[in-house]
């Protein structure tokens, strides 16, 4: 267990709320998609009000993808900052692209490794995962614990 799992609940809620507010400000600053989608919402909304925000659905995101902008209008990073790009198969239409910065990848791997650790998996152990993530999410997550 890491220090992150030992934080008192009230302190963790405060940290999560601050992180959410920072993420929302980042989205509104950098994403034309989310500026439009969240127009009319207070930019200072916190976690206790998150249920007021509209959900984002895949067709909305896909509608903003063009040959000139293959990642869509929701992308918040400069393309030069991307270190990994995942793609769906496009079986039911055009593929969806999931671009990740190094920070995105690090957060994804760390969160996944913490999830595996909470289930009792430790470094050097082997596991057969049966969820439908293949090398997409699972592959990135397993990099950290397989060293």
Residue, then its C-alpha position, 0 to 999 in steps of 0.5 A: x500500500x502506498x501513501x496515496x491509499x492511506x490519506x484520510x477520506x476528508x483530505x482525499x476528497x479535498x485533493x480530488x475536488x482541487x484536481x477536478x477543478x484544475x482539470x475542468x479549467x484545463x479543458x475549458x482553456x484548451x478544448x473547443x469541444x468542451x468550451x461549447x459543451x459546457x457553455x453556461x456552466x460555472x467554471x468553478x463547479x466542484x465534485x459535489x456538483x459534478x452530476x450537473x454536467x452533461x455526459x459526453x457520448x462517442x458520436x459527439x466526439x466522432x462528429x468533430x474528427x476530420x482528416x485535418x483534425x483526426x483526434x477531434x476538437x476535444x484534444x487538449x494537447x499539442x500533437x507534438x506532445x503525444x507519445x502513444x496513440x491507440x486505435x479502435x478497430x473501426x468494425x462498426x464505422x471509422x476507427x476512434x483514436x485515443x492519443x496519450x501524452x506521457x503524463x496521461x500514460x503515466x497516470x493510466x499505468x499508475x492507476x491500473x497498477x494500483x488497481x492490480x495491487x489492491x487485488x493482491x497482484x505484486x511485481x513479478x506475478x503473472x495474471x490472465x485478464x479476461x476483460x476486453x482491453x487487450x494490449x490497449x489498456x491492459x498492455x500499458x497497465x502491465x508495463x509497470x508491474x512486469x519489470 
